[in-house]
């Protein structure tokens, strides 16, 4: 799902696997593992997606960078 944000372009979530896909404005894509559904919903609802990502997701969940 595309979102309005200067830092984040797209957010997708796989509820069966608790995986969060984030595409940044730079085009880089990362998948975060073990992210609960309620965290993803709060991320989507956050007024500032970049701030929410920095405070609630980055450095809290394991991640992998995906090839472009």
N, C-alpha and C positions, 0 to 999 in steps of 0.2 A: 504494500500500500504506500503510495507516495504521500509525503507529509510536507507541511509548510514549515521550513526551518532553514536557517542559513548554514547549519553544520551538517544536517542529516537529510538525505534525499528520500530514502525509502526504508520502511520497516516491514518485515514479514515475520510470522511466527508459526512454528509447527507445534501445536498443542500436544500431539501424541508423543513427541520426543523432547518437549521443553527446550526447543532450539529457537533462538532469536537471530534473524538475519538483519544486519544493518548495512545500508549503503550510504556512505558519507558523500558530502557535496563534492569531494575530490574524485569520486568514482570508486574508491576502494570499498571492498565488501568484506565483512567479517561475520562469522557465525559464533554466537555465544551459547554455551551449553549449560543446561540445568536452570534456566531462567523460568521461574514460576509464571503461570498465566496472569496472576494479579499484577505482577511487576510489568508485564507487557501491556496490560490494559492501562495501567497508570502512566506508562511511557507514552502511549498513544494519546492519552488525555492531557498530558502535561502541557502547560502553556509554553514552556521553553524545553524543546526536545533535547537540545544540546546540554543544557544544565542538568536535566534529569539523567541523561546518559552519564555525564561526568560524576554525578553524586550517587547514583543507584546501580549502575551497571558496570562501568569501566573499573577494572581491578577487583571486581567482586565475583566474576564468573570466568571459567576457562573459556578460551576463544581460539579460533583459527582464522587466519587471513585466507580469503578465497582468491583464486586467480581471476584476473580481469577478463 
